[in-house]
Amino acid sequence: MKLVYFAWVRERVGRPEEVVEPPAEVRTLADLVGWLRGRGEEYAHAFENPRVVRAAIDRVHAKPEASIAGAAEIAFFPPMTGG
C-alpha cells in the first residue's frame, strides 16, 4: 500500500510518500501507526502522539480502529484549522 505524509508529519518522517507491505497482523490504522513507530526514530517522532495525527484511507477520513484491508493509499496529516 502507498503511504502519503503531509505537513509536519512529512517533515518528521523525511519523505512525502512510500510504498510498504505491513505484516499480516497489522489490520487497523492504529496497528499501522504502531508498526510505523517501530521502523525508526523519524517515525517514532512523527507518531509520538498518535491522537494528534489524522488519517484517510483511500481519501476518506478514518478513525484509528478502521480496517486497512484492501487499502490502496493511506494518508497521514496533522489536524487542520480553519482560517
Backbone as a chain_set.jsonl record, in Angstrom:
{"seq": "MKLVYFAWVRERVGRPEEVVEPPAEVRTLADLVGWLRGRGEEYAHAFENPRVVRAAIDRVHAKPEASIAGAAEIAFFPPMTGG", "coords": {"N": [[0.83, -1.176, 0.0], [0.322, 2.308, -0.497], [1.713, 4.924, 1.33], [1.132, 8.215, 2.321], [2.42, 11.279, 3.362], [1.763, 14.334, 5.034], [2.431, 17.846, 5.63], [3.782, 18.631, 8.835], [4.049, 15.966, 9.54], [5.155, 14.756, 7.286], [7.58, 16.173, 7.234], [8.804, 15.231, 9.577], [8.955, 12.453, 9.144], [10.489, 12.462, 6.884], [10.067, 12.073, 4.216], [7.821, 12.34, 1.395], [6.128, 10.291, 0.592], [5.67, 6.696, 0.457], [5.919, 3.212, -0.397], [4.686, 0.435, 1.239], [4.662, -2.815, 2.814], [2.97, -3.932, 5.218], [3.146, -6.287, 7.975], [0.997, -9.211, 8.303], [-0.414, -9.112, 10.725], [-0.98, -6.47, 11.13], [-3.731, -4.749, 11.077], [-5.458, -2.588, 11.443], [-5.76, 1.046, 11.377], [-4.608, 2.01, 13.743], [-2.945, -0.153, 14.401], [-1.203, 0.029, 12.239], [0.034, 2.512, 12.657], [1.362, 1.917, 15.046], [3.125, -0.045, 14.099], [4.584, 1.48, 12.249], [5.834, 3.291, 13.998], [7.764, 1.695, 15.106], [9.628, 1.49, 13.114], [11.748, 3.229, 13.056], [13.592, 6.094, 14.306], [12.677, 8.511, 13.148], [10.032, 7.931, 12.433], [8.988, 7.264, 14.921], [9.142, 9.758, 16.112], [7.404, 11.263, 14.449], [4.964, 10.018, 14.955], [4.64, 10.23, 17.683], [2.578, 11.111, 19.322], [-0.108, 9.632, 18.72], [-2.804, 10.36, 18.783], [-2.989, 12.887, 17.804], [-2.357, 12.884, 15.103], [-4.033, 12.686, 12.044], [-5.848, 10.544, 9.745], [-6.488, 9.202, 6.471], [-8.131, 6.808, 4.578], [-7.847, 5.7, 1.404], [-8.627, 8.272, 0.599], [-10.703, 8.935, 2.329], [-11.633, 10.134, 5.408], [-10.653, 8.482, 8.391], [-11.017, 6.569, 11.413], [-8.894, 5.47, 14.166], [-9.471, 2.74, 14.665], [-10.277, 1.751, 12.24], [-10.329, -0.595, 9.571], [-7.576, -1.555, 7.532], [-7.551, -3.248, 5.457], [-7.272, -4.067, 2.102], [-6.736, -1.457, 1.361], [-5.56, 1.029, -0.849], [-4.242, 3.425, -0.612], [-3.016, 5.287, 2.102], [-3.217, 8.173, 3.923], [-1.491, 10.427, 6.034], [-1.815, 13.126, 8.266], [-1.587, 16.298, 10.01], [-3.977, 17.733, 12.354], [-6.353, 19.972, 10.922], [-6.872, 23.479, 10.783], [-9.295, 26.054, 10.672], [-9.563, 29.143, 8.789]], "CA": [[0.0, 0.0, 0.0], [1.049, 3.575, -0.565], [1.52, 5.837, 2.442], [1.405, 9.598, 1.947], [2.586, 12.088, 4.563], [1.565, 15.75, 4.781], [2.809, 18.891, 6.586], [4.871, 18.266, 9.74], [4.245, 14.511, 9.54], [6.114, 14.55, 6.197], [8.882, 16.705, 7.658], [9.391, 14.352, 10.601], [9.271, 11.158, 8.535], [11.589, 12.721, 5.968], [9.702, 11.748, 2.833], [6.409, 12.644, 1.144], [5.341, 9.068, 0.415], [6.412, 5.445, 0.316], [5.115, 2.002, -0.557], [5.049, -0.515, 2.297], [3.895, -4.053, 2.965], [2.965, -4.263, 6.636], [2.878, -7.693, 8.264], [-0.424, -9.61, 8.334], [-1.077, -8.751, 11.986], [-1.333, -5.044, 11.078], [-5.074, -4.793, 10.48], [-6.171, -1.324, 11.607], [-4.904, 2.233, 11.337], [-3.837, 2.043, 14.987], [-1.885, -1.146, 14.245], [-0.248, 0.552, 11.269], [0.809, 3.557, 13.326], [2.273, 1.225, 15.958], [4.165, -0.676, 13.278], [5.434, 2.544, 11.717], [6.643, 3.837, 15.103], [8.88, 0.799, 15.322], [10.51, 1.449, 11.945], [12.887, 4.13, 13.181], [13.455, 7.306, 15.116], [11.878, 9.518, 12.458], [8.622, 7.53, 12.535], [8.624, 7.388, 16.336], [8.938, 11.189, 16.344], [6.206, 11.699, 13.722], [3.759, 9.428, 15.541], [4.812, 10.167, 19.132], [1.254, 11.287, 19.909], [-0.992, 9.187, 17.639], [-4.131, 11.008, 18.834], [-2.914, 14.168, 17.104], [-2.249, 12.647, 13.664], [-5.261, 12.238, 11.374], [-5.569, 9.633, 8.635], [-7.53, 8.937, 5.474], [-7.938, 5.582, 3.811], [-8.352, 5.935, 0.053], [-9.162, 9.639, 0.575], [-11.851, 9.073, 3.228], [-11.17, 10.22, 6.792], [-10.893, 7.231, 9.111], [-10.656, 6.505, 12.826], [-7.818, 4.506, 14.422], [-9.932, 1.348, 14.631], [-10.678, 1.391, 10.872], [-9.564, -1.651, 8.898], [-6.782, -1.12, 6.381], [-7.605, -4.33, 4.465], [-7.598, -3.653, 0.746], [-6.449, -0.037, 1.125], [-4.537, 1.336, -1.844], [-3.494, 4.591, -0.142], [-3.333, 5.826, 3.427], [-2.571, 9.47, 4.101], [-1.378, 10.897, 7.411], [-1.69, 14.578, 8.294], [-1.962, 16.907, 11.288], [-5.312, 18.338, 12.332], [-6.429, 21.219, 10.16], [-7.622, 24.543, 11.419], [-9.933, 26.982, 9.73], [-8.935, 30.453, 8.82]], "C": [[0.875, 1.241, 0.0], [0.693, 4.403, 0.666], [1.945, 7.223, 1.99], [1.422, 10.418, 3.231], [2.48, 13.562, 4.197], [2.065, 16.606, 5.944], [3.917, 18.402, 7.516], [5.057, 16.761, 9.87], [5.286, 14.161, 8.474], [7.507, 15.016, 6.608], [9.565, 15.776, 8.657], [9.783, 12.986, 10.032], [10.429, 11.309, 7.554], [11.32, 12.336, 4.53], [8.219, 12.044, 2.625], [5.532, 11.404, 1.024], [6.274, 7.872, 0.335], [5.421, 4.307, 0.118], [5.622, 0.997, 0.465], [4.176, -1.762, 2.214], [3.937, -4.438, 4.436], [2.696, -5.754, 6.853], [1.38, -7.966, 8.425], [-1.131, -9.182, 9.612], [-1.433, -7.266, 12.074], [-2.65, -4.932, 10.32], [-5.841, -3.477, 10.533], [-5.204, -0.155, 11.459], [-4.038, 2.305, 12.589], [-2.691, 1.041, 14.93], [-0.789, -0.618, 13.318], [0.637, 1.621, 11.897], [1.803, 2.924, 14.3], [3.428, 0.571, 15.227], [5.138, 0.364, 12.729], [6.349, 3.104, 12.805], [7.872, 2.974, 15.371], [9.887, 0.749, 14.183], [11.697, 2.391, 12.04], [12.547, 5.383, 13.956], [12.557, 8.349, 14.457], [10.384, 9.197, 12.526], [8.139, 7.659, 13.975], [8.342, 8.851, 16.668], [7.647, 11.668, 15.679], [4.923, 11.227, 14.391], [3.851, 9.331, 17.058], [3.498, 10.369, 19.882], [0.224, 10.919, 18.841], [-2.365, 9.851, 17.64], [-4.153, 12.331, 18.083], [-2.918, 13.973, 15.587], [-3.568, 12.105, 13.126], [-4.879, 11.342, 10.205], [-6.779, 9.533, 7.713], [-7.147, 7.659, 4.737], [-8.613, 5.783, 2.468], [-9.189, 7.213, -0.012], [-10.438, 9.843, 1.386], [-11.312, 9.085, 4.653], [-11.561, 8.962, 7.545], [-10.396, 7.331, 10.544], [-9.593, 5.422, 13.035], [-8.247, 3.04, 14.329], [-10.362, 0.873, 13.242], [-9.748, 0.331, 10.284], [-8.796, -1.067, 7.718], [-6.778, -2.183, 5.279], [-8.027, -3.775, 3.11], [-7.307, -2.197, 0.423], [-5.346, 0.116, 0.083], [-3.641, 2.469, -1.346], [-3.971, 4.998, 1.243], [-2.533, 7.096, 3.584], [-2.584, 9.844, 5.582], [-1.123, 12.405, 7.389], [-2.066, 15.105, 9.672], [-3.383, 17.445, 11.206], [-5.274, 19.667, 11.578], [-7.242, 22.233, 10.932], [-8.217, 25.435, 10.347], [-9.237, 28.332, 9.771], [-9.25, 31.268, 7.625]], "O": [[2.023, 1.213, 0.445], [-0.481, 4.562, 1.001], [2.987, 7.388, 1.356], [0.547, 10.271, 4.084], [3.028, 13.999, 3.186], [2.116, 16.156, 7.089], [4.896, 17.819, 7.049], [6.131, 16.316, 10.276], [6.191, 13.365, 8.725], [8.497, 14.328, 6.356], [10.775, 15.564, 8.582], [10.82, 12.431, 10.396], [11.25, 10.403, 7.406], [12.24, 12.28, 3.714], [7.442, 12.003, 3.579], [4.337, 11.453, 1.317], [7.486, 8.008, 0.171], [4.236, 4.433, 0.428], [6.821, 0.735, 0.556], [3.097, -1.752, 1.62], [4.824, -5.177, 4.863], [2.085, -6.405, 6.006], [0.597, -7.045, 8.656], [-2.332, -8.913, 9.587], [-2.122, -6.854, 13.007], [-2.687, -5.008, 9.092], [-6.773, -3.27, 9.755], [-3.988, -0.341, 11.42], [-2.854, 2.629, 12.502], [-1.58, 1.349, 15.363], [0.4, -0.795, 13.582], [1.85, 1.63, 11.69], [2.957, 3.348, 14.371], [4.572, 0.625, 15.678], [6.352, 0.163, 12.74], [7.525, 3.364, 12.547], [8.904, 3.478, 15.815], [10.891, 0.043, 14.274], [12.575, 2.354, 11.177], [11.384, 5.688, 14.222], [11.762, 9.0, 15.136], [9.563, 10.104, 12.661], [7.02, 8.108, 14.224], [7.413, 9.152, 17.418], [6.877, 12.407, 16.292], [3.919, 11.938, 14.398], [3.225, 8.461, 17.664], [3.334, 9.839, 20.98], [-0.268, 11.796, 18.131], [-3.024, 9.9, 16.601], [-5.226, 12.842, 17.76], [-3.436, 14.822, 14.862], [-4.145, 11.176, 13.692], [-3.744, 11.37, 9.73], [-7.921, 9.747, 8.119], [-6.0, 7.465, 4.334], [-9.821, 6.012, 2.404], [-10.281, 7.244, -0.58], [-11.171, 10.806, 1.164], [-10.616, 8.157, 5.064], [-12.66, 8.435, 7.367], [-9.471, 8.085, 10.845], [-9.413, 4.556, 12.179], [-7.443, 2.19, 13.946], [-10.767, -0.278, 13.081], [-8.534, 0.37, 10.483], [-9.295, -0.201, 7.0], [-6.076, -2.033, 4.279], [-9.042, -3.087, 3.007], [-7.604, -1.744, -0.682], [-4.331, -0.578, 0.128], [-2.439, 2.484, -1.614], [-5.171, 5.047, 1.517], [-1.315, 7.101, 3.401], [-3.565, 9.606, 6.288], [-0.319, 12.897, 6.597], [-2.782, 14.439, 10.42], [-3.931, 17.596, 10.114], [-4.274, 20.384, 11.605], [-8.183, 21.885, 11.645], [-7.683, 25.542, 9.244], [-8.437, 28.619, 10.661], [-8.787, 32.403, 7.512]]}, "num_chains": 1, "name": "protein.A"}
